Amino acid sequence: MKNLHFKDFFWSSDLTCMGGYDAILQYLSDGRRICKEVEEFLKARASIEEKYAKDLLGLSKKVCGHNEMNTLKRSLDMFKLRKSVAAIFLFISCFLRELQFKSRFYPSETENVSLSHLQLAQSMREEAKKLEEFRERQKEARKKTEQQMDVLHKHKSSQFKKTVDSKRTYEQKCRDKEEAEQNLNRNTNSARLMEKLCTKAQQAKFNAEEAERLYRQNVTSLAKVRDEWMREHVNACEAVERISYLRNTVWTHLNQLSQECVSSDEMNEEVRKSLEQCDVQEDIAYFINLRQTGDKPPAPVVYENFYSGQKTPTVPPPRIPPHRRGPLPDPTVNTSGEAVYSTVQDAGYSVIQF
């Protein structure tokens, strides 16, 4: 496909028409707004990344697997306390001055990710700054172009009007000259009239020549103004070519995001490698050797029937009180010689007397 350029498609056959220039001016105005929107987007994304990084940085300080042991602890330490001195020094020197971050420990995996996102946020802000500078340059170029084009347009319109007027005058003078010459050729009888017509024809010829000279001069001046206006118009068209810059800016932004994903995956891969070294049976054996309390479980509890008379060593025999009441008396035996009413066999006897 053939490359297209703004400068080739915003002309008009009418020298005084400003339609193409107005379209370019509107495009410049829209471009400034679009650049501002992309710039604000990058800044907002940078703020999100920075907040996310700070939250991760705070999370990396929390305890994670503090009481775990052996190989799993080493994996958790790799997850939270992976040694990466170069990374911590790089990020502290470049991006953590504002946070006044100071640490004597190696950064955790989570901390490394947070630092990486801080770097990403800083890169986004730098791209936003570049875009802001580009937008300001566009603003200044638009302002300068607009001022120059306004001056040239006024000059061009004025010169075009003068040229059109001088052309009209020139044409009229040429018609006057032709008319004078025709009158001179028709009237040849009177010498006095011939002299008068000759003088008039000469004057008409002089006026026509003067009008032609002025007309040529105006055309030449208009051509110069037109050339200058066309050059400025081309400059205005070239000034609006922001598509390439915005495309490269967004491309760079996506490369930064991709690089962040790659970096995060590399950090996660280190943790995965550590987890591959985690031996479950070894950790079980390690904990057993460290904290074991015995290898025999307690004996089962046996059911004991209360009435079986069985005695266990743990239950002492019942103790008989020293002064126990004697057996109950037998109502059929009378030891006092008195009548026992509960044993009376008389069916008509009753203790109730009427």
Secondary structure, 3 states (H helix, E strand, C coil): CCCCCHHHCCCCCCCCCCHHHHHHHHHHHHHHHHHHHHHHHHHHHHHHHHHHHHHHHHHCCCCCCCCCCHHHHHHHHHHHHCCCHHHHHHHHHHHCCCCCCCCCCCCCHHHHHHHHHHHHHHHHHHHHHHHHHHHHHHHHHHHHHHHHHHHHHHHHHHHHHHHHHHHHHHHHHHHHHHHHHHHHHHCCCCHHHHHHHHHHHHHHHHHHHHHHHHHHHHHHHHHHHHHHHHHHHHHHHHHCCCHHHHHHHHHHHHHHHHHHHHHHHHHHHHHHHHHHCCCHHHHHHHHHHHHCCCCCCCCCCCCCCCCCCCCCCCCCCCCCCCCCCCCCCCCCCCCCCCCCHHHCCCCCCCCCCC
